[in-house]
């Protein structure tokens, strides 16, 4: 029982960090939203329960639509739920077959909301640790006024973006839930002229349930001294799905060989951690080349000036010496005459 309570609490905390891509979307001018966007329930095999979800119409016109419960998958690296359109296909983690609707039609008055009760019938032979479903409303008709001078409302049929809430059902499964992750696509350039260093990687969820990985990426210089560290952003990853990350480490002006360390942990019940290490050289060679050439030019210029100065000084000394010799000759001649 204690394990079940811990598991449920952990999953609730994880759920609060997810922002569903379909939540609060504007559908054909209608401010339609769903609450809660994510709803988690801790259930047992064979249990029957009920959940409730609310759809709010924030527009000044009524909205009529159809309610549907579907399984979904996550195939991209942004965590976008993709509805399984074909009813013949099944999902390993799908819970749509557990849920029953009291009515498939829904009508939401202007600036009002409607609560929908959902019946949940958990099978006896559930083997996975988490199941997921998407409950969404698909507007089929909207009533709106065409301008302020309109004498009667007009009706239009609309094929709209789907809006829904995700239902998550967590099962303890006698503590046999696997938790694991893998880091793939960890790439950094081998050499670059300027910083910061861009680090790209994917985190693949190998667990039996969703995770919100935690961790960091840091960079240190040739002597092991830390230069920069960035914390990984919290992103929910569904089972058998991956998410892409990108962090930037360091500053513009960097010089030498640097070590990049990535640490990512599943951050769940068992918190499995993985590490990756890579090295990069950062050298602003253009600036270095210009600096070296400038120094060479300055040295040559100084050498040329010095050479001219020394040559001129030597010439003056020789002239003075010649004049001194001439003076000495004149003195000698005068002495002989005297």
Buried (B, 14 or more C-beta within 10 A) or exposed (E): EEEBEEBBEBBBEBBEEBEBEBBBBEBBEBBBBBBBBBBBBBBEEEBEBEBEBBBBBBBEBBBBBBBBBBBBBBEEBEBBBEBBEEEEEEBEBBBBBBBEBEEEEBEBEBEEBBEBEBEBEBEEEBEBBBBBBBBBBBBBEBEBEEEEEEEEEEEEEBEBBBBBBBBBBBBBBEEEBEBBBEBEEBEBEEEBBBBBBBBEBBBBBBBBBBBBBBBBBBBBBEEEEEBBEBEBEEBBBBBBBBBBBEBBBBEEEBBEEBBBBBBBBBBBBEEBBBEBEBEBBBBBEEEEEEEEEEEEEEEEEEEEEEEEEEEEEEEEEEEEEEEEEEEEEEEEEEEEEE
